[in-house]
């Protein structure tokens, strides 16, 4: 690997601040696309993925080896939010990021690429283990903050949980919050939303392959599953991935049920801060919760959204899609009797 000297301008820029952000990795060439972001860009962005490039920004591509060499002097020290999707992880990221000691990063695309290539390395001509070998460099880059007393908190995309075990085994001992909901609430959330059922169908082939690998059996065919069963399969896939990650983290993993969090956000937020070793005072937590975060849709803050509206949407989902929710629950219960990893996921009872 080439060595970056002290006068290397890329090394200097990467060390100075997070402003030069590793947006994307091109798997076949190894090129890393770096974009220049202001601190306010990070605060606004719900997704540090392809949607970011659509709205900005000065960027350039460099070979992986050059970026890796430039990052040699950086430390790994970021923490994580892993989740199963549609469980309030963006909201939690924004709330925790409102504290001056946390620098929140939401859904970096480069981690998604590594997760995809961990699952299917042959798609880009990679070898098994190539994705994991790149994790240290990516974590060094994601660990940079604008203030020296900050810790970076990375909210990953749901299927990045496939890398959770490898990430949480890193020697620096990262902490993680694992966000979930009970399966019937997940089913109602997906089946009751306008676009989520089609998203679940789009994600289903990859989720089925991941779940089959985890249980060691090609047990199901998508064309034989109903929408509710496909949604239940998604819950099982993402929850078993989280469970694997939690096993690697031990006491550095905190389970958080989103519905219980909404029932008492003050207690839930306080618990998250303690887990992340952030000494947040009662007044700081009260100020954060009094802000707009709890009253806006976190992925699109221009839209109003709160716990009461969520409950109404879920009630409507039970009324309109109750049979599919029941089908999904029956599928999940049957799968749990047959496969221990799914049974273990169902037995997880996250604390409030």
Secondary structure, 3 states (H helix, E strand, C coil): CCCCCCCCHHHHHHHHCCCEEEEEECCCCCEEEEEECCHHHHHHCCCCCHHHHHHCCCEEEEEHHHHHHHCCCCCCCCEEEEECCCCCHHHHHHHHHCCCCEEEEECCHHHHHHHHHHHCHHHHCCCCCHHHHHHHHHHHHHCCCCCCCCEEEEECCHHHHHHHHHHHCCCCCCCEEEEECCHHHHHHHHHCCCCHHHHHHHHHHHHHHHHHHHHCCCCCCHHHCCHHHHHHHHHHHHHHHHHHHHHHHHHHEEEEEHHHHHHCHHHHHHHHHHHCCCCCCHHHHHHHHHCHHHHECCCCCCCECCHHHHHHHHHHHHHHHHHHHHHHHHHHHHHHHHCHHHHHHHHCCCCC
